[in-house]
Every structure is written in structure tokens, then in C-alpha cells.
Amino acid sequence: MSEDRSIDDVAAADETPVEPATATAIWSADGAACDRCDTVVERRWLADGDRVCTDCKDW
């Protein structure tokens, strides 16, 4: 049987770096302007660092 270990001991043993997730879409209830065409839309998508509307997104 293994001995009891604290959660701090377990966490210290697992120092694997974790990359934060990147959101691919953003939603605004009041709408926000597309970074490329300035159309105000509720949902914008990430495209080359810009937040763009569906029409400006290169699918």
C-alpha cells in the first residue's frame, strides 16, 4: 500500500507546462465591429489575429 501524500506533493511532481487555449470565436450581445469590414455582428471569428465576421473569415 502506498503512503498518503498531500496534494501539494502530487502537484509539485507534475510540472508539465500547459498552453492556454485560444478562443476561435467571440460573441457580443450588443454586437461588435468586424476588424476588417467594420460590419457590426454578434459573433466574430479569429483570423490571422483579427476578429472578423463570417463574410470576412477565410473558411
C-alpha positions in Angstrom: 0.0 0.0 0.0 1.3 3.5 -0.8 1.7 6.1 1.8 -0.5 9.2 1.9 0.7 12.2 0.0 -0.5 15.8 0.1 -2.0 17.4 -3.0 1.0 19.8 -2.9 3.4 16.9 -3.2 1.4 15.5 -6.2 1.2 18.9 -7.9 5.0 19.5 -7.4 5.8 16.2 -9.0 3.8 17.1 -12.1 5.3 20.3 -13.5 4.2 19.8 -17.1 3.7 23.2 -18.8 0.2 23.8 -20.1 -0.5 26.1 -23.0 -3.7 28.2 -22.6 -6.4 27.5 -25.1 -7.0 30.2 -27.8 -10.7 31.1 -28.4 -11.6 30.8 -32.1 -14.8 32.8 -31.7 -16.2 35.6 -29.6 -19.8 36.6 -29.0 -21.1 40.0 -28.1 -24.8 40.5 -27.2 -24.7 44.1 -28.4 -22.6 43.3 -31.4 -19.1 44.5 -32.2 -17.4 45.7 -35.4 -15.5 43.3 -37.7 -11.8 44.2 -37.7 -11.7 44.1 -41.5 -15.0 45.4 -42.8 -16.5 47.3 -39.8 -19.8 45.4 -40.0 -21.4 45.1 -36.6 -22.1 41.4 -35.8 -22.8 39.4 -32.7 -20.3 36.6 -33.4 -16.7 37.2 -34.7 -14.1 34.6 -35.6 -10.3 34.6 -35.2 -8.5 35.1 -38.5 -4.8 35.9 -38.5 -5.1 37.8 -35.2 -8.2 39.7 -36.3 -11.7 39.2 -35.0 -13.8 39.0 -38.2 -17.4 38.4 -39.3 -18.4 35.3 -41.2 -18.1 37.0 -44.6 -14.5 38.0 -43.9 -13.4 34.7 -42.5 -11.5 32.5 -45.0 -13.0 29.1 -44.3 
